Amino acid sequence: MEQVKEETSYMLESNQKGPKQDRIAEGQALSEARKHFKKETQLQLDVEKELEMQISMKQEILRQAQRSCKSAELDKQLFKQDFEDKINSLQLKVEELTRQWNQLELELKQEKER
């Protein structure tokens, strides 16, 4: 782009000097340089937009990954709590069945002694 600016500057200066045909040729060259500059500028803008879009997509992917991680952590905690609740419930049942078993053994022993 710097080269295009220099060429444009040179052409403008030389446009004011020399014969008419030289000025016409320089005007055409200047016009071509402007077109080239516009194309380069547009290309740069397109690349910048593409980069911004890619950055935005990567940031969204990171946000989704964080949400997924938090959701997985919550699911793990809920599963753990549910599992602990079931273990506690089963332990209580085992204790109750052990008491019943001991009671039945005691009753059986008492029946045998009679």
C-alpha positions in Angstrom: 0.0 0.0 0.0 2.9 2.4 0.7 4.2 1.8 -2.7 0.8 2.7 -4.2 0.8 5.9 -2.2 4.3 6.8 -3.4 3.3 6.1 -7.0 0.2 8.2 -6.7 2.2 11.0 -5.2 4.8 10.8 -8.0 2.1 10.7 -10.6 0.3 13.7 -9.2 3.6 15.7 -9.2 4.5 14.7 -12.7 0.9 15.3 -13.9 1.5 19.0 -13.6 4.6 18.8 -15.9 5.2 17.5 -19.4 3.2 17.1 -22.6 -0.5 16.2 -22.8 0.1 12.6 -23.8 2.3 12.1 -20.7 -0.4 13.5 -18.5 -3.0 11.2 -20.1 -0.8 8.2 -19.6 0.0 9.3 -16.1 -3.7 9.9 -15.4 -4.5 6.4 -16.6 -1.7 5.0 -14.4 -3.1 7.0 -11.5 -6.5 5.6 -12.2 -5.1 2.1 -12.2 -3.2 2.8 -9.0 -6.4 4.0 -7.4 -8.3 0.9 -8.5 -5.4 -1.3 -7.2 -5.4 0.6 -3.9 -9.2 0.2 -3.5 -8.9 -3.5 -4.2 -6.1 -3.9 -1.7 -8.1 -1.9 0.9 -11.2 -4.0 0.3 -9.2 -7.2 0.6 -7.7 -6.0 3.9 -11.2 -5.1 5.2 -12.5 -8.6 4.1 -9.6 -10.3 5.9 -10.2 -8.2 9.0 -13.9 -9.1 9.0 -13.1 -12.8 8.5 -10.6 -12.7 11.5 -13.2 -10.9 13.7 -15.7 -13.6 12.8 -13.3 -16.4 13.6 -12.4 -14.8 16.9 -16.1 -14.4 17.7 -16.7 -18.1 16.9 -13.8 -19.2 19.0 -15.0 -17.1 21.9 -18.5 -18.7 21.6 -17.0 -22.1 21.5 -15.1 -21.3 24.7 -18.3 -20.0 26.3 -20.2 -23.2 25.3 -17.4 -25.4 26.6 -17.6 -23.5 30.0 -21.3 -24.0 30.1 -21.0 -27.7 29.3 -18.3 -28.1 32.0 -20.5 -26.3 34.6 -23.5 -28.5 33.5 -21.4 -31.6 33.8 -20.2 -30.6 37.2 -23.8 -30.0 38.4 -24.9 -33.3 36.9 -22.0 -35.0 38.8 -23.0 -33.3 42.0 -26.6 -34.3 41.6 -25.7 -37.9 40.8 -23.4 -38.0 43.8 -26.1 -36.7 46.1 -28.6 -39.1 44.8 -26.2 -42.0 45.2 -25.4 -40.9 48.7 -29.1 -40.7 49.5 -29.6 -44.2 48.2 -26.7 -45.6 50.2 -28.1 -44.0 53.4 -31.5 -45.4 52.7 -30.0 -48.9 52.1 -28.0 -48.6 55.3 -31.1 -47.8 57.3 -32.9 -50.8 55.8 -29.9 -53.0 56.6 -29.9 -51.8 60.2 -33.7 -52.3 60.5 -33.4 -55.9 59.0 -30.5 -56.6 61.4 -32.7 -55.5 64.3 -35.5 -57.7 63.1 -33.2 -60.6 62.6 -31.8 -60.2 66.1 -35.3 -60.0 67.5 -36.4 -63.1 65.7 -33.3 -65.0 66.9 -34.1 -63.9 70.4 -37.7 -65.0 70.1 -36.6 -68.4 68.6 -34.1 -68.9 71.5 -36.8 -68.1 74.0 -39.2 -70.6 72.3 -36.6 -73.3 72.4 -36.0 -72.7 76.2 -39.6 -73.2 77.0 
